[in-house]
C-alpha cells in the first residue's frame, strides 16, 4: 500500500520534471483519491473515532490506517 503511493508520487514528480501537467494531475488524482476513500472507510467502519483513540485517528489522517 505504501509502496504504491510512493511510486505514484515519484511518477508524479517525473511528470512535473518533464513539464507534463495533465499526466501529473491525473496520476495524483488516481493515487490519492482512493487512498483517502480507504482511510475514510476505515475510520467509519471500524468506528475508531468513537473509541477515543487519537493515535489511530492520527494514523488514518496520515494515510497510515491500513498498518493499524
C-alpha positions in Angstrom: 0.0 0.0 0.0 2.7 2.4 1.0 5.0 1.4 -1.9 2.1 2.0 -4.4 1.6 5.5 -3.0 5.3 6.2 -3.1 5.6 5.0 -6.7 2.7 7.3 -7.7 4.4 10.3 -6.0 7.7 9.5 -7.8 5.9 9.2 -11.1 4.1 12.4 -10.5 7.4 14.1 -9.8 8.8 12.8 -13.0 5.8 14.1 -14.9 6.3 17.5 -13.3 10.0 17.5 -14.2 9.1 16.7 -17.8 6.6 19.5 -17.8 3.5 17.3 -18.4 1.0 18.8 -16.0 -2.0 16.9 -17.2 -0.4 13.4 -16.5 0.9 14.7 -13.2 -2.6 15.8 -12.2 -4.2 12.6 -13.3 -1.5 10.5 -11.5 -2.1 12.4 -8.3 -5.9 12.2 -8.6 -5.9 8.4 -9.3 -3.4 7.7 -6.5 -4.6 10.0 -3.7 -8.4 9.8 -4.0 -8.6 6.0 -3.5 -6.2 6.4 -0.5 -8.5 9.0 1.1 -11.6 6.9 0.5 -9.9 3.8 2.1 -8.9 5.9 5.1 -12.5 7.3 5.5 -14.0 3.8 5.2 -11.6 2.5 7.8 -12.4 5.4 10.2 -16.2 5.0 9.9 -16.5 1.2 9.5 -14.2 0.4 12.4 -15.5 3.4 14.4 -12.0 4.4 15.5 -13.2 7.9 16.3 -15.8 6.8 18.9 -13.3 4.8 20.8 -11.3 7.8 21.9 -8.1 6.6 20.3 -6.4 9.8 19.0 -3.3 7.9 17.8 -5.3 5.7 15.5 -7.2 8.7 14.1 -3.8 10.5 13.5 -2.6 7.4 11.6 -5.7 7.5 9.4 -5.2 11.2 8.7 -1.6 10.5 7.7 -2.8 7.7 5.4 -1.2 5.0 7.5 -4.5 3.5 8.7 -4.0 0.1 7.0 -0.9 -0.5 9.1 -3.1 -0.5 12.2 
